[in-house]
């Protein structure tokens, strides 16, 4: 009998990222996205550092048995005072070998807790309409579709809608 959820001795833990996570996070980034979830051209632009886009302070990191297995990038959505209180998830990825262990759920729970600590009222995100597993995950965590952008992206010859989802805290 196989249990896909972590047992008591195998737990997913979440912490803030540190510079030393760079290589592990870059390795996850390099294998986590496909045409249903991301942009194939993004892979071509990856540098030799994960933190080129944003520093460790913007990331929560998941570990399983002491190994870095995922991340969530959580940032202020708006750079002006009127938008204060709205955070956005600008990336969530789980290492392929650690999927179905509760990593993404642990990261989303930690993001909500972090949002509350920061006094946020809302967390938003974008997801491709073709990424059904991610959509189901977000819905299980209380995210709802706030908007649809039909034909937003042309990926590998297919027009893809982008969905705006959000959760009130």
C-alpha positions as CSV (number, residue, x, y, z in Angstrom):
1,X,0.0,0.0,0.0
2,X,1.4,3.4,-1.0
3,X,0.6,6.6,0.9
4,X,1.4,9.7,-1.2
5,X,1.0,12.1,1.8
6,X,4.0,12.7,4.1
7,X,4.0,10.7,7.2
8,X,5.0,12.0,10.6
9,X,8.7,11.3,10.0
10,X,8.5,12.7,6.5
11,X,7.3,16.3,6.7
12,X,7.2,19.2,4.3
13,X,8.5,22.3,6.1
14,X,8.5,25.8,4.8
15,X,11.0,28.6,5.5
16,X,12.3,31.8,4.0
17,X,14.8,31.5,1.2
18,X,18.5,32.2,1.7
19,X,21.2,32.9,-0.8
20,X,22.5,29.3,-0.3
21,X,19.2,28.0,-1.9
22,X,20.1,29.5,-5.3
23,X,21.5,26.3,-7.0
24,X,18.7,24.0,-5.7
25,X,16.0,26.5,-6.7
26,X,17.5,27.0,-10.2
27,X,17.5,23.2,-10.7
28,X,13.8,23.1,-9.8
29,X,13.1,26.1,-12.1
30,X,14.8,24.4,-15.0
31,X,12.5,21.4,-14.9
32,X,9.2,22.6,-13.5
33,X,7.6,24.4,-16.4
34,X,6.0,23.1,-19.6
35,X,3.7,24.6,-22.2
36,X,0.6,24.0,-20.1
37,X,2.0,25.8,-17.0
38,X,4.6,28.3,-18.2
39,X,6.3,29.8,-21.2
40,X,8.7,27.6,-23.2
41,X,10.7,30.8,-24.1
42,X,11.3,31.5,-20.4
43,X,13.6,28.4,-20.2
44,X,15.8,30.0,-22.9
45,X,16.3,33.1,-20.8
46,X,17.2,31.4,-17.5
47,X,20.5,32.7,-16.2
48,X,23.0,30.9,-14.0
49,X,21.3,32.2,-10.8
50,X,17.7,31.7,-9.6
51,X,17.7,35.0,-7.7
52,X,18.4,37.1,-10.8
53,X,14.7,37.9,-11.0
54,X,14.1,38.7,-7.4
55,X,16.1,38.0,-4.2
56,X,15.7,35.5,-1.5
57,X,13.4,37.9,0.5
58,X,10.6,37.3,-2.0
59,X,10.7,33.5,-1.7
60,X,9.3,30.8,0.6
61,X,11.1,27.5,0.2
62,X,9.7,24.0,0.9
63,X,11.9,21.2,2.2
64,X,11.1,17.5,2.4
65,X,13.5,15.4,4.4
66,X,15.9,18.3,4.5
67,X,16.0,18.7,0.7
68,X,14.8,21.8,-1.1
69,X,11.8,20.7,-3.2
70,X,9.8,23.8,-4.0
71,X,9.4,27.5,-3.8
72,X,6.7,30.2,-3.9
73,X,7.5,33.8,-4.9
74,X,5.4,36.2,-2.9
75,X,5.6,39.9,-3.6
76,X,3.6,43.1,-3.3
77,X,1.4,43.3,-6.3
78,X,1.5,47.1,-6.6
79,X,4.4,49.6,-6.0
80,X,2.1,52.4,-4.8
81,X,0.4,53.0,-1.5
82,X,-3.2,52.6,-2.8
83,X,-2.4,49.0,-3.7
84,X,-0.9,48.1,-0.3
85,X,-2.4,45.0,1.2
86,X,-2.5,43.0,-2.1
87,X,0.2,40.4,-2.5
88,X,0.8,38.3,-5.6
89,X,2.2,34.9,-6.2
90,X,4.7,35.3,-9.1
91,X,5.7,31.7,-9.3
92,X,5.2,28.4,-7.5
93,X,7.1,25.3,-8.4
94,X,7.6,21.8,-7.0
95,X,10.5,19.5,-8.0
96,X,9.0,16.7,-10.2
97,X,10.1,14.0,-7.8
98,X,8.4,15.7,-4.9
99,X,5.0,16.2,-6.4
100,X,1.9,14.8,-4.6
101,X,3.6,15.1,-1.3
102,X,1.8,18.2,-0.2
103,X,4.6,20.6,-1.1
104,X,2.5,23.1,-3.0
105,X,-0.2,23.1,-0.3
106,X,2.3,23.7,2.4
107,X,3.7,26.7,0.3
108,X,0.2,28.1,-0.2
109,X,-0.6,27.8,3.5
110,X,2.6,29.5,4.4
111,X,1.9,32.3,1.8
112,X,-1.5,32.9,3.4
113,X,0.1,33.0,6.9
114,X,2.7,35.4,5.6
115,X,0.0,37.5,4.1
116,X,-1.8,37.8,7.4
117,X,1.5,38.7,9.1
118,X,2.0,41.5,6.6
119,X,-1.5,42.8,7.1
120,X,-2.5,41.9,3.5
121,X,-6.2,41.6,2.6
122,X,-5.7,39.6,-0.6
123,X,-3.4,37.3,-2.5
124,X,-3.6,37.1,-6.3
125,X,-2.0,35.0,-9.0
126,X,-2.2,34.2,-12.7
127,X,-2.5,30.7,-14.1
128,X,-2.8,29.3,-17.6
129,X,-6.3,28.0,-18.3
130,X,-4.6,24.8,-19.5
131,X,-3.0,24.1,-16.1
132,X,-5.9,22.2,-14.6
133,X,-3.9,20.6,-11.8
134,X,-2.8,24.1,-10.6
135,X,-6.3,25.5,-10.9
136,X,-7.7,22.6,-8.8
137,X,-5.0,23.2,-6.2
138,X,-5.7,26.9,-5.9
139,X,-9.5,26.3,-5.7
140,X,-8.9,23.8,-2.8
141,X,-7.0,26.7,-1.0
142,X,-9.9,29.2,-1.5
143,X,-8.7,31.0,-4.6
144,X,-11.5,32.0,-7.0
145,X,-11.3,33.2,-10.6
146,X,-11.6,36.9,-10.8
147,X,-11.0,37.3,-14.5
148,X,-10.3,35.6,-17.7
149,X,-8.1,36.9,-20.5
150,X,-9.0,34.9,-23.6
151,X,-6.3,34.2,-26.2
152,X,-3.7,35.9,-24.0
153,X,-0.8,33.8,-25.1
154,X,0.2,31.8,-28.2
155,X,2.1,28.8,-27.0
156,X,3.3,26.1,-29.3
157,X,0.6,27.1,-31.8
158,X,-2.3,27.2,-29.3
159,X,-4.1,30.2,-28.0
160,X,-4.2,30.1,-24.2
161,X,-6.4,32.0,-21.8
162,X,-4.8,33.5,-18.7
163,X,-6.9,33.4,-15.5
164,X,-6.6,35.8,-12.6
165,X,-7.3,34.1,-9.3
166,X,-7.3,35.5,-5.8
167,X,-8.0,34.7,-2.2
168,X,-9.2,37.1,0.4
169,X,-7.4,36.8,3.7
